[in-house]
Amino acid sequence: MIMSVELLPESTLSDVIGLMVRLVEFAGALVIFLGAAWAFVQFAKAGLKGRGRVAGFNRIRLSLGRFLVLGLEFQLAGDVLRTAVAPSFTEIGQLAAIAAIRTALNYFLGREIAQERAELARGEAPEGRRPAEGMPT
Amino acid sequence: MIPWAQGAALLVTAAGLVAAPAAYRMVGDARRALAVLLDFLTAAGLVRLSGDLSWNGVLTAAAVIALRHLITFGLTPSRSGSAPGARPWVR
């Protein structure tokens, strides 16, 4: 008679990873939501004050972009966790698509943030002027 | 889709619809105000995607993000200051 003792059953591991994925994804969504709420309040306050606040506008957009990137990092962490348990090719395909979208968006947002930061560092650029890389914001 | 993600995404979209006119009032530039709206729509898409791991959710988020980049690329003036769409393809 063969007796096997499973220290960590696969179903338990699946449940634990599923819970962790949900927590990490929720944290990412929360960061994005809080960033959007903060940016909304800032835009509303500045909008009520009136025109001529271009530097303030850039700072708010820069902060919103940072929140988006941070939330995306959390969501990518969730994707990495999901790769631990991906039982079907459909799930693996969905995971690959989502990870690709998030990675591409993270890359573009990172570039935009670097450009906005450079603009802020050298003062407000003239209207219509774009950085050398020419990426859209 | 998870209800909280749907609700949060709707709230972010509504916030964007209010923030864009505020941004326009702030800087007096429609292009920048549109960029703000698209930032909020991107945020809403990401929040929605965190609660919906399906092909439909993925494609919707990808479409929003691609549209955002397409619109901002089309509206960004070229370095020579010419009209949108007149961007030189050969550098």
gemmi code that builds the backbone of each chain (N, CA, C; Angstrom):
import gemmi

chains = {
    "A": [
        ("MET", (0.856, -1.188, 0.000), (0.000, 0.000, 0.000), (0.892, 1.238, 0.000)),
        ("ILE", (0.621, 2.085, -0.953), (1.427, 3.308, -1.073), (0.654, 4.468, -0.467)),
        ("MET", (1.292, 5.147, 0.440), (0.658, 6.319, 1.051), (1.403, 7.573, 0.590)),
        ("SER", (0.682, 8.495, 0.054), (1.311, 9.745, -0.366), (0.749, 10.891, 0.473)),
        ("VAL", (1.631, 11.717, 0.892), (1.223, 12.883, 1.682), (1.545, 14.137, 0.873)),
        ("GLU", (0.520, 14.877, 0.546), (0.735, 16.110, -0.200), (0.883, 17.260, 0.782)),
        ("LEU", (2.054, 17.855, 0.766), (2.273, 19.000, 1.655), (1.496, 20.222, 1.191)),
        ("LEU", (1.493, 20.426, -0.136), (0.790, 21.587, -0.698), (-0.015, 21.126, -1.908)),
        ("PRO", (-1.270, 20.782, -1.697), (-2.083, 20.320, -2.819), (-2.220, 21.398, -3.893)),
        ("GLU", (-2.352, 20.943, -5.138), (-2.408, 21.892, -6.262), (-3.606, 22.830, -6.155)),
        ("SER", (-4.714, 22.291, -5.667), (-5.906, 23.136, -5.556), (-5.682, 24.249, -4.529)),
        ("THR", (-4.986, 23.936, -3.446), (-4.703, 24.956, -2.425), (-3.798, 26.037, -3.002)),
        ("LEU", (-2.774, 25.590, -3.737), (-1.853, 26.545, -4.367), (-2.611, 27.456, -5.328)),
        ("SER", (-3.514, 26.837, -6.105), (-4.333, 27.613, -7.047), (-5.151, 28.659, -6.315)),
        ("ASP", (-5.780, 28.234, -5.202), (-6.625, 29.163, -4.449), (-5.807, 30.318, -3.879)),
        ("VAL", (-4.626, 29.985, -3.332), (-3.789, 31.020, -2.724), (-3.328, 32.019, -3.789)),
        ("ILE", (-2.887, 31.478, -4.936), (-2.419, 32.377, -6.006), (-3.572, 33.203, -6.557)),
        ("GLY", (-4.731, 32.585, -6.669), (-5.907, 33.332, -7.139), (-6.235, 34.484, -6.219)),
        ("LEU", (-6.148, 34.240, -4.918), (-6.418, 35.302, -3.943), (-5.380, 36.414, -4.048)),
        ("MET", (-4.111, 36.007, -4.185), (-3.047, 37.007, -4.304), (-3.217, 37.837, -5.574)),
        ("VAL", (-3.577, 37.170, -6.669), (-3.785, 37.894, -7.932), (-4.896, 38.921, -7.765)),
        ("ARG", (-5.986, 38.498, -7.110), (-7.103, 39.419, -6.922), (-6.693, 40.613, -6.063)),
        ("LEU", (-5.926, 40.340, -5.016), (-5.488, 41.427, -4.129), (-4.582, 42.411, -4.877)),
        ("VAL", (-3.629, 41.864, -5.631), (-2.676, 42.732, -6.341), (-3.398, 43.537, -7.427)),
        ("GLU", (-4.316, 42.883, -8.147), (-5.061, 43.600, -9.194), (-5.959, 44.669, -8.580)),
        ("PHE", (-6.546, 44.340, -7.439), (-7.393, 45.333, -6.767), (-6.551, 46.532, -6.346)),
        ("ALA", (-5.331, 46.248, -5.829), (-4.444, 47.342, -5.429), (-4.118, 48.229, -6.635)),
        ("GLY", (-3.848, 47.600, -7.785), (-3.549, 48.369, -8.999), (-4.726, 49.226, -9.421)),
        ("ALA", (-5.917, 48.626, -9.422), (-7.113, 49.373, -9.809), (-7.365, 50.508, -8.825)),
        ("LEU", (-7.100, 50.246, -7.536), (-7.306, 51.280, -6.514), (-6.357, 52.455, -6.730)),
        ("VAL", (-5.101, 52.141, -7.049), (-4.116, 53.205, -7.297), (-4.560, 54.060, -8.492)),
        ("ILE", (-5.001, 53.395, -9.568), (-5.440, 54.139, -10.760), (-6.670, 54.983, -10.434)),
        ("PHE", (-7.605, 54.394, -9.681), (-8.831, 55.116, -9.344), (-8.506, 56.327, -8.460)),
        ("LEU", (-7.655, 56.127, -7.461), (-7.293, 57.242, -6.575), (-6.554, 58.338, -7.352)),
        ("GLY", (-5.682, 57.927, -8.276), (-4.975, 58.916, -9.101), (-5.937, 59.721, -9.951)),
        ("ALA", (-6.919, 59.027, -10.537), (-7.907, 59.722, -11.364), (-8.745, 60.666, -10.501)),
        ("ALA", (-9.118, 60.211, -9.299), (-9.917, 61.059, -8.412), (-9.116, 62.290, -7.991)),
        ("TRP", (-7.838, 62.070, -7.666), (-6.984, 63.202, -7.272), (-6.847, 64.202, -8.430)),
        ("ALA", (-6.590, 63.671, -9.635), (-6.430, 64.550, -10.801), (-7.730, 65.299, -11.087)),
        ("PHE", (-8.857, 64.606, -10.905), (-10.155, 65.251, -11.131), (-10.331, 66.438, -10.191)),
        ("VAL", (-10.019, 66.231, -8.908), (-10.163, 67.315, -7.930), (-9.237, 68.474, -8.290)),
        ("GLN", (-7.997, 68.155, -8.672), (-7.036, 69.207, -9.018), (-7.491, 69.994, -10.248)),
        ("PHE", (-7.966, 69.262, -11.281), (-8.434, 69.944, -12.496), (-9.656, 70.801, -12.185)),
        ("ALA", (-10.561, 70.277, -11.365), (-11.768, 71.025, -11.039), (-11.411, 72.302, -10.278)),
        ("LYS", (-10.493, 72.180, -9.309), (-10.100, 73.357, -8.534), (-9.416, 74.393, -9.416)),
        ("ALA", (-8.482, 73.911, -10.248), (-7.737, 74.833, -11.109), (-8.650, 75.426, -12.185)),
        ("GLY", (-9.603, 74.621, -12.663), (-10.530, 75.117, -13.678), (-11.408, 76.228, -13.144)),
        ("LEU", (-11.769, 76.132, -11.875), (-12.597, 77.176, -11.271), (-11.813, 78.473, -11.099)),
        ("LYS", (-10.487, 78.334, -10.930), (-9.666, 79.538, -10.720), (-9.455, 80.315, -12.016)),
        ("GLY", (-9.522, 79.624, -13.161), (-9.399, 80.340, -14.427), (-8.176, 79.951, -15.225)),
        ("ARG", (-7.856, 80.806, -16.220), (-6.808, 80.491, -17.200), (-5.408, 80.818, -16.743)),
        ("GLY", (-4.468, 80.483, -17.629), (-3.071, 80.866, -17.419), (-2.340, 79.982, -16.439)),
        ("ARG", (-2.731, 78.739, -16.340), (-2.089, 77.835, -15.384), (-1.512, 76.631, -16.112)),
        ("VAL", (-0.719, 76.886, -17.147), (-0.195, 75.800, -17.978), (0.794, 74.920, -17.202)),
        ("ALA", (1.638, 75.560, -16.383), (2.612, 74.773, -15.601), (1.881, 73.861, -14.625)),
        ("GLY", (0.836, 74.399, -13.984), (0.041, 73.581, -13.071), (-0.647, 72.443, -13.797)),
        ("PHE", (-1.129, 72.723, -14.991), (-1.773, 71.694, -15.819), (-0.801, 70.546, -16.095)),
        ("ASN", (0.418, 70.905, -16.490), (1.424, 69.868, -16.788), (1.744, 69.032, -15.555)),
        ("ARG", (1.807, 69.695, -14.403), (2.119, 68.956, -13.176), (1.006, 67.965, -12.836)),
        ("ILE", (-0.239, 68.381, -13.022), (-1.357, 67.476, -12.708), (-1.333, 66.280, -13.661)),
        ("ARG", (-1.116, 66.541, -14.957), (-1.074, 65.427, -15.932), (0.089, 64.485, -15.643)),
        ("LEU", (1.209, 65.080, -15.253), (2.377, 64.256, -14.911), (2.059, 63.341, -13.735)),
        ("SER", (1.394, 63.893, -12.732), (1.038, 63.079, -11.558), (0.045, 61.994, -11.934)),
        ("LEU", (-0.939, 62.345, -12.771), (-1.913, 61.333, -13.208), (-1.193, 60.205, -13.953)),
        ("GLY", (-0.239, 60.581, -14.811), (0.525, 59.567, -15.543), (1.309, 58.662, -14.606)),
        ("ARG", (1.870, 59.264, -13.538), (2.613, 58.447, -12.564), (1.685, 57.454, -11.864)),
        ("PHE", (0.490, 57.915, -11.518), (-0.475, 57.009, -10.887), (-0.824, 55.858, -11.846)),
        ("LEU", (-1.018, 56.193, -13.121), (-1.362, 55.152, -14.106), (-0.235, 54.124, -14.217)),
        ("VAL", (1.003, 54.625, -14.265), (2.146, 53.710, -14.383), (2.257, 52.823, -13.145)),
        ("LEU", (2.048, 53.429, -11.972), (2.133, 52.642, -10.734), (1.046, 51.558, -10.703)),
        ("GLY", (-0.169, 51.950, -11.083), (-1.254, 50.964, -11.120), (-0.966, 49.852, -12.114)),
        ("LEU", (-0.399, 50.231, -13.252), (-0.038, 49.229, -14.258), (1.014, 48.264, -13.740)),
        ("GLU", (1.947, 48.793, -12.959), (2.987, 47.916, -12.390), (2.332, 46.846, -11.507)),
        ("PHE", (1.354, 47.266, -10.706), (0.636, 46.304, -9.867), (-0.067, 45.262, -10.737)),
        ("GLN", (-0.714, 45.743, -11.797), (-1.466, 44.819, -12.646), (-0.533, 43.851, -13.383)),
        ("LEU", (0.646, 44.343, -13.769), (1.630, 43.444, -14.390), (2.113, 42.401, -13.385)),
        ("ALA", (2.242, 42.836, -12.117), (2.621, 41.879, -11.079), (1.553, 40.791, -10.957)),
        ("GLY", (0.295, 41.190, -11.069), (-0.791, 40.207, -11.053), (-0.690, 39.236, -12.220)),
        ("ASP", (-0.312, 39.773, -13.393), (-0.147, 38.898, -14.569), (0.966, 37.886, -14.341)),
        ("VAL", (2.067, 38.366, -13.734), (3.182, 37.457, -13.465), (2.743, 36.354, -12.511)),
        ("LEU", (1.975, 36.739, -11.488), (1.464, 35.735, -10.546), (0.563, 34.729, -11.257)),
        ("ARG", (-0.239, 35.240, -12.200), (-1.169, 34.353, -12.919), (-0.442, 33.283, -13.717)),
        ("THR", (0.769, 33.611, -14.174), (1.497, 32.622, -14.979), (1.830, 31.375, -14.170)),
        ("ALA", (1.783, 31.508, -12.825), (2.060, 30.335, -11.985), (0.989, 29.273, -12.168)),
        ("VAL", (-0.244, 29.722, -12.399), (-1.343, 28.767, -12.592), (-2.133, 29.205, -13.824)),
        ("ALA", (-1.850, 28.568, -14.955), (-2.589, 28.876, -16.186), (-2.924, 27.554, -16.865)),
        ("PRO", (-4.046, 26.968, -16.498), (-4.319, 25.596, -16.923), (-4.672, 25.401, -18.397)),
        ("SER", (-5.116, 26.430, -19.106), (-5.538, 26.212, -20.495), (-4.836, 27.177, -21.439)),
        ("PHE", (-4.809, 26.803, -22.722), (-4.190, 27.665, -23.725), (-4.967, 28.961, -23.897)),
        ("THR", (-6.294, 28.893, -23.720), (-7.109, 30.113, -23.815), (-6.675, 31.116, -22.751)),
        ("GLU", (-6.506, 30.621, -21.531), (-6.093, 31.514, -20.442), (-4.697, 32.057, -20.680)),
        ("ILE", (-3.825, 31.207, -21.207), (-2.463, 31.666, -21.497), (-2.495, 32.743, -22.592)),
        ("GLY", (-3.346, 32.543, -23.601), (-3.482, 33.528, -24.676), (-4.001, 34.857, -24.152)),
        ("GLN", (-5.038, 34.797, -23.311), (-5.582, 36.024, -22.729), (-4.525, 36.729, -21.890)),
        ("LEU", (-3.808, 35.942, -21.132), (-2.756, 36.487, -20.273), (-1.684, 37.185, -21.106)),
        ("ALA", (-1.306, 36.536, -22.210), (-0.280, 37.123, -23.082), (-0.778, 38.440, -23.671)),
        ("ALA", (-2.051, 38.462, -24.112), (-2.608, 39.685, -24.704), (-2.645, 40.808, -23.677)),
        ("ILE", (-3.127, 40.496, -22.487), (-3.219, 41.523, -21.449), (-1.839, 42.014, -21.048)),
        ("ALA", (-0.912, 41.085, -20.872), (0.450, 41.480, -20.483), (1.080, 42.346, -21.575)),
        ("ALA", (0.819, 41.996, -22.850), (1.386, 42.793, -23.952), (0.818, 44.209, -23.939)),
        ("ILE", (-0.504, 44.309, -23.742), (-1.134, 45.634, -23.708), (-0.578, 46.460, -22.557)),
        ("ARG", (-0.506, 45.846, -21.398), (-0.050, 46.592, -20.228), (1.422, 46.985, -20.352)),
        ("THR", (2.224, 46.079, -20.908), (3.639, 46.399, -21.056), (3.829, 47.536, -22.058)),
        ("ALA", (3.103, 47.471, -23.185), (3.212, 48.538, -24.192), (2.751, 49.869, -23.606)),
        ("LEU", (1.626, 49.833, -22.895), (1.109, 51.065, -22.311), (2.071, 51.621, -21.264)),
        ("ASN", (2.642, 50.742, -20.483), (3.605, 51.161, -19.474), (4.804, 51.838, -20.131)),
        ("TYR", (5.236, 51.274, -21.257), (6.372, 51.842, -21.989), (6.033, 53.244, -22.493)),
        ("PHE", (4.860, 53.373, -23.140), (4.486, 54.676, -23.694), (4.255, 55.707, -22.593)),
        ("LEU", (3.593, 55.281, -21.520), (3.359, 56.213, -20.420), (4.669, 56.656, -19.794)),
        ("GLY", (5.609, 55.726, -19.674), (6.918, 56.073, -19.124), (7.621, 57.117, -19.976)),
        ("ARG", (7.515, 56.951, -21.296), (8.139, 57.928, -22.199), (7.462, 59.289, -22.096)),
        ("GLU", (6.115, 59.250, -22.020), (5.396, 60.515, -21.907), (5.762, 61.241, -20.619)),
        ("ILE", (5.874, 60.487, -19.543), (6.221, 61.094, -18.267), (7.613, 61.708, -18.341)),
        ("ALA", (8.551, 61.000, -18.967), (9.914, 61.535, -19.099), (9.900, 62.822, -19.909)),
        ("GLN", (9.081, 62.856, -20.982), (9.010, 64.064, -21.803), (8.399, 65.224, -21.030)),
        ("GLU", (7.299, 64.938, -20.319), (6.644, 66.011, -19.556), (7.581, 66.539, -18.474)),
        ("ARG", (8.316, 65.622, -17.853), (9.255, 66.028, -16.810), (10.343, 66.909, -17.399)),
        ("ALA", (10.819, 66.539, -18.604), (11.857, 67.342, -19.255), (11.325, 68.730, -19.592)),
        ("GLU", (10.046, 68.782, -20.042), (9.445, 70.085, -20.360), (9.342, 70.939, -19.109)),
        ("LEU", (8.919, 70.308, -18.022), (8.796, 71.057, -16.771), (10.154, 71.546, -16.300)),
        ("ALA", (11.176, 70.707, -16.515), (12.510, 71.059, -16.026), (13.081, 72.263, -16.773)),
        ("ARG", (12.788, 72.356, -18.066), (13.367, 73.486, -18.818), (12.361, 74.613, -18.984)),
        ("GLY", (11.305, 74.593, -18.198), (10.294, 75.633, -18.283), (9.280, 75.283, -19.322)),
        ("GLU", (8.201, 76.032, -19.382), (7.113, 75.724, -20.284), (7.542, 75.915, -21.723)),
        ("ALA", (7.366, 74.886, -22.555), (7.762, 74.964, -23.964), (6.761, 75.829, -24.729)),
        ("PRO", (7.201, 76.448, -25.832), (6.264, 77.217, -26.651), (5.154, 76.319, -27.207)),
        ("GLU", (4.060, 76.911, -27.532), (2.895, 76.192, -28.028), (3.239, 75.358, -29.251)),
        ("GLY", (2.845, 74.089, -29.220), (3.041, 73.235, -30.379), (4.405, 72.597, -30.452)),
        ("ARG", (5.314, 73.000, -29.552), (6.656, 72.437, -29.619), (6.664, 71.046, -29.003)),
        ("ARG", (7.286, 70.114, -29.671), (7.366, 68.754, -29.176), (8.811, 68.384, -28.919)),
        ("PRO", (9.059, 67.457, -28.023), (10.424, 67.000, -27.787), (10.999, 66.287, -29.002)),
        ("ALA", (12.294, 66.047, -28.955), (12.988, 65.517, -30.121), (12.468, 64.159, -30.548)),
        ("GLU", (12.032, 63.341, -29.582), (11.572, 61.995, -29.921), (10.289, 62.029, -30.737)),
        ("GLY", (9.481, 63.088, -30.527), (8.284, 63.255, -31.336), (7.147, 62.316, -30.985)),
        ("MET", (7.137, 61.726, -29.773), (6.048, 60.830, -29.397), (4.834, 61.632, -28.974)),
        ("PRO", (3.633, 61.159, -29.324), (2.432, 61.876, -28.923), (2.216, 61.786, -27.420)),
        ("THR", (1.586, 62.799, -26.851), (1.237, 62.760, -25.431), (-0.256, 62.575, -25.286)),
    ],
    "B": [
        ("MET", (-18.300, 40.675, -15.656), (-17.361, 41.654, -15.102), (-17.677, 41.906, -13.631)),
        ("ILE", (-16.637, 42.180, -12.854), (-16.835, 42.455, -11.431), (-17.536, 43.816, -11.282)),
        ("PRO", (-18.602, 43.874, -10.476), (-19.381, 45.122, -10.384), (-18.568, 46.322, -9.909)),
        ("TRP", (-17.665, 46.106, -8.946), (-16.922, 47.273, -8.448), (-16.031, 47.862, -9.530)),
        ("ALA", (-15.464, 46.993, -10.388), (-14.605, 47.493, -11.468), (-15.438, 48.280, -12.483)),
        ("GLN", (-16.633, 47.757, -12.779), (-17.527, 48.450, -13.717), (-17.912, 49.819, -13.163)),
        ("GLY", (-18.277, 49.847, -11.874), (-18.665, 51.113, -11.247), (-17.522, 52.101, -11.201)),
        ("ALA", (-16.337, 51.610, -10.825), (-15.173, 52.495, -10.742), (-14.815, 53.046, -12.122)),
        ("ALA", (-14.898, 52.191, -13.148), (-14.579, 52.642, -14.510), (-15.570, 53.715, -14.967)),
        ("LEU", (-16.834, 53.527, -14.627), (-17.838, 54.540, -14.992), (-17.565, 55.866, -14.288)),
        ("LEU", (-17.186, 55.784, -13.010), (-16.873, 57.001, -12.253), (-15.678, 57.735, -12.868)),
        ("VAL", (-14.649, 56.967, -13.244), (-13.459, 57.584, -13.842), (-13.819, 58.229, -15.183)),
        ("THR", (-14.662, 57.553, -15.969), (-15.093, 58.129, -17.251), (-15.848, 59.439, -17.024)),
        ("ALA", (-16.761, 59.414, -16.038), (-17.519, 60.641, -15.730), (-16.584, 61.748, -15.255)),
        ("ALA", (-15.587, 61.374, -14.434), (-14.613, 62.365, -13.960), (-13.861, 62.977, -15.135)),
        ("GLY", (-13.534, 62.157, -16.123), (-12.836, 62.666, -17.305), (-13.693, 63.640, -18.093)),
        ("LEU", (-14.987, 63.329, -18.177), (-15.892, 64.209, -18.924), (-16.030, 65.574, -18.247)),
        ("VAL", (-15.836, 65.612, -16.932), (-15.889, 66.898, -16.216), (-14.516, 67.567, -16.219)),
        ("ALA", (-13.458, 66.744, -16.089), (-12.100, 67.304, -15.982), (-11.641, 67.933, -17.303)),
        ("ALA", (-12.089, 67.380, -18.435), (-11.632, 67.912, -19.729), (-12.065, 69.369, -19.940)),
        ("PRO", (-13.354, 69.716, -19.708), (-13.710, 71.136, -19.815), (-12.973, 72.007, -18.804)),
        ("ALA", (-12.744, 71.459, -17.604), (-11.983, 72.223, -16.596), (-10.566, 72.478, -17.093)),
        ("ALA", (-9.968, 71.447, -17.723), (-8.616, 71.619, -18.256), (-8.617, 72.641, -19.396)),
        ("TYR", (-9.686, 72.623, -20.201), (-9.776, 73.607, -21.290), (-9.857, 75.028, -20.719)),
        ("ARG", (-10.642, 75.169, -19.655), (-10.764, 76.467, -19.006), (-9.423, 76.887, -18.393)),
        ("MET", (-8.658, 75.891, -17.998), (-7.369, 76.151, -17.343), (-6.319, 76.650, -18.334)),
        ("VAL", (-6.213, 76.005, -19.497), (-5.141, 76.339, -20.441), (-5.652, 76.933, -21.757)),
        ("GLY", (-6.960, 76.830, -22.015), (-7.505, 77.401, -23.246), (-7.032, 76.699, -24.501)),
        ("ASP", (-6.772, 75.396, -24.407), (-6.265, 74.628, -25.547), (-7.064, 73.324, -25.648)),
        ("ALA", (-7.804, 73.196, -26.751), (-8.686, 72.031, -26.913), (-7.883, 70.728, -27.007)),
        ("ARG", (-6.684, 70.810, -27.619), (-5.862, 69.607, -27.789), (-5.441, 69.043, -26.432)),
        ("ARG", (-5.034, 69.927, -25.540), (-4.622, 69.474, -24.204), (-5.822, 68.969, -23.405)),
        ("ALA", (-6.965, 69.627, -23.589), (-8.164, 69.163, -22.884), (-8.563, 67.769, -23.362)),
        ("LEU", (-8.444, 67.535, -24.668), (-8.755, 66.208, -25.217), (-7.774, 65.158, -24.678)),
        ("ALA", (-6.513, 65.565, -24.542), (-5.513, 64.641, -23.990), (-5.877, 64.238, -22.562)),
        ("VAL", (-6.416, 65.203, -21.800), (-6.842, 64.894, -20.428), (-7.992, 63.890, -20.453)),
        ("LEU", (-8.965, 64.140, -21.344), (-10.101, 63.211, -21.449), (-9.610, 61.808, -21.804)),
        ("LEU", (-8.661, 61.722, -22.739), (-8.150, 60.414, -23.152), (-7.338, 59.754, -22.033)),
        ("ASP", (-6.662, 60.568, -21.212), (-5.962, 60.008, -20.040), (-6.969, 59.321, -19.117)),
        ("PHE", (-8.077, 60.017, -18.861), (-9.094, 59.450, -17.966), (-9.736, 58.203, -18.593)),
        ("LEU", (-9.967, 58.244, -19.906), (-10.557, 57.067, -20.568), (-9.593, 55.881, -20.507)),
        ("THR", (-8.298, 56.171, -20.635), (-7.305, 55.098, -20.494), (-7.344, 54.511, -19.089)),
        ("ALA", (-7.432, 55.409, -18.092), (-7.520, 54.942, -16.704), (-8.758, 54.068, -16.513)),
        ("ALA", (-9.884, 54.509, -17.092), (-11.119, 53.723, -16.967), (-10.960, 52.357, -17.624)),
        ("GLY", (-10.298, 52.323, -18.776), (-10.068, 51.055, -19.462), (-9.215, 50.108, -18.640)),
        ("LEU", (-8.206, 50.675, -17.978), (-7.322, 49.836, -17.148), (-8.044, 49.296, -15.922)),
        ("VAL", (-8.883, 50.148, -15.319), (-9.658, 49.687, -14.155), (-10.614, 48.577, -14.591)),
        ("ARG", (-11.250, 48.780, -15.751), (-12.201, 47.774, -16.258), (-11.482, 46.461, -16.561)),
        ("LEU", (-10.275, 46.589, -17.104), (-9.508, 45.388, -17.477), (-9.114, 44.565, -16.254)),
        ("SER", (-8.908, 45.247, -15.115), (-8.513, 44.502, -13.911), (-9.659, 43.647, -13.384)),
        ("GLY", (-10.887, 43.954, -13.777), (-12.002, 43.150, -13.296), (-12.588, 42.244, -14.353)),
        ("ASP", (-12.009, 42.238, -15.531), (-12.599, 41.478, -16.625), (-11.501, 40.795, -17.446)),
        ("LEU", (-11.217, 39.555, -17.122), (-10.179, 38.820, -17.850), (-10.842, 37.995, -18.959)),
        ("SER", (-11.317, 38.697, -19.983), (-11.935, 37.995, -21.109), (-11.438, 38.652, -22.396)),
        ("TRP", (-11.630, 37.945, -23.524), (-11.183, 38.501, -24.801), (-11.870, 39.826, -25.085)),
        ("ASN", (-13.158, 39.899, -24.739), (-13.917, 41.126, -24.987), (-13.316, 42.300, -24.210)),
        ("GLY", (-13.000, 42.040, -22.937), (-12.411, 43.088, -22.109), (-11.055, 43.518, -22.625)),
        ("VAL", (-10.250, 42.530, -23.014), (-8.905, 42.821, -23.528), (-8.984, 43.649, -24.803)),
        ("LEU", (-9.868, 43.225, -25.724), (-9.979, 43.940, -27.003), (-10.522, 45.350, -26.808)),
        ("THR", (-11.478, 45.506, -25.873), (-12.013, 46.845, -25.608), (-10.920, 47.766, -25.076)),
        ("ALA", (-10.153, 47.263, -24.094), (-9.077, 48.084, -23.523), (-8.035, 48.421, -24.595)),
        ("ALA", (-7.697, 47.431, -25.421), (-6.703, 47.674, -26.472), (-7.213, 48.702, -27.471)),
        ("ALA", (-8.517, 48.632, -27.796), (-9.090, 49.583, -28.751), (-9.047, 50.999, -28.188)),
        ("VAL", (-9.383, 51.140, -26.898), (-9.358, 52.471, -26.276), (-7.935, 53.032, -26.292)),
        ("ILE", (-6.980, 52.193, -25.941), (-5.588, 52.653, -25.872), (-5.057, 52.998, -27.268)),
        ("ALA", (-5.377, 52.144, -28.255), (-4.922, 52.408, -29.622), (-5.559, 53.687, -30.163)),
        ("LEU", (-6.848, 53.856, -29.884), (-7.555, 55.065, -30.335), (-6.942, 56.306, -29.704)),
        ("ARG", (-6.613, 56.177, -28.415), (-6.016, 57.310, -27.701), (-4.712, 57.730, -28.376)),
        ("HIS", (-3.862, 56.746, -28.681), (-2.577, 57.085, -29.299), (-2.765, 57.599, -30.722)),
        ("LEU", (-3.745, 57.021, -31.436), (-4.004, 57.476, -32.805), (-4.455, 58.927, -32.816)),
        ("ILE", (-5.391, 59.250, -31.922), (-5.919, 60.614, -31.887), (-4.837, 61.608, -31.477)),
        ("THR", (-4.087, 61.276, -30.425), (-3.059, 62.216, -29.975), (-1.956, 62.366, -31.019)),
        ("PHE", (-1.651, 61.263, -31.732), (-0.635, 61.351, -32.789), (-1.141, 62.246, -33.915)),
        ("GLY", (-2.398, 62.088, -34.283), (-2.953, 62.898, -35.362), (-3.067, 64.365, -35.010)),
        ("LEU", (-3.283, 64.651, -33.709), (-3.471, 66.038, -33.297), (-2.167, 66.731, -32.928)),
        ("THR", (-1.081, 65.963, -32.813), (0.191, 66.568, -32.428), (0.814, 67.264, -33.632)),
        ("PRO", (1.096, 68.568, -33.519), (1.731, 69.262, -34.635), (3.130, 68.733, -34.880)),
        ("SER", (3.544, 68.791, -36.142), (4.902, 68.348, -36.447), (5.892, 69.379, -35.934)),
        ("ARG", (7.161, 68.989, -35.917), (8.173, 69.877, -35.372), (8.306, 71.150, -36.198)),
        ("SER", (7.953, 71.078, -37.485), (8.076, 72.271, -38.318), (6.917, 73.222, -38.091)),
        ("GLY", (5.924, 72.784, -37.301), (4.808, 73.661, -36.988), (3.730, 73.657, -38.034)),
        ("SER", (3.762, 72.713, -38.979), (2.732, 72.658, -40.004), (1.486, 72.003, -39.447)),
        ("ALA", (0.463, 71.888, -40.299), (-0.825, 71.387, -39.855), (-0.748, 69.919, -39.478)),
        ("PRO", (-1.681, 69.465, -38.604), (-1.724, 68.049, -38.270), (-1.935, 67.204, -39.516)),
        ("GLY", (-1.252, 66.087, -39.582), (-1.379, 65.230, -40.752), (-0.298, 65.486, -41.767)),
        ("ALA", (0.403, 66.628, -41.623), (1.459, 66.960, -42.573), (2.834, 66.538, -42.039)),
        ("ARG", (2.814, 65.645, -41.047), (4.071, 65.190, -40.452), (4.922, 64.463, -41.499)),
        ("PRO", (6.180, 64.839, -41.638), (7.025, 64.162, -42.618), (7.294, 62.721, -42.189)),
        ("TRP", (7.156, 61.796, -43.107), (7.357, 60.397, -42.797), (8.819, 60.001, -42.904)),
        ("VAL", (9.557, 60.735, -43.765), (10.975, 60.432, -43.923), (11.770, 61.459, -43.156)),
        ("ARG", (12.607, 60.986, -42.230), (13.371, 61.924, -41.414), (14.823, 61.924, -41.823)),
    ],
}
model = gemmi.Model(1)
for chain_id, residues in chains.items():
    chain = gemmi.Chain(chain_id)
    for i, (resn, *xyz) in enumerate(residues, 1):
        res = gemmi.Residue()
        res.name, res.seqid = resn, gemmi.SeqId(i, " ")
        for name, pos in zip(("N", "CA", "C"), xyz):
            atom = gemmi.Atom()
            atom.name, atom.element = name, gemmi.Element(name[0])
            atom.pos, atom.b_iso = gemmi.Position(*pos), 0.0
            res.add_atom(atom)
        chain.add_residue(res)
    model.add_chain(chain)
structure = gemmi.Structure()
structure.add_model(model)
structure.setup_entities()
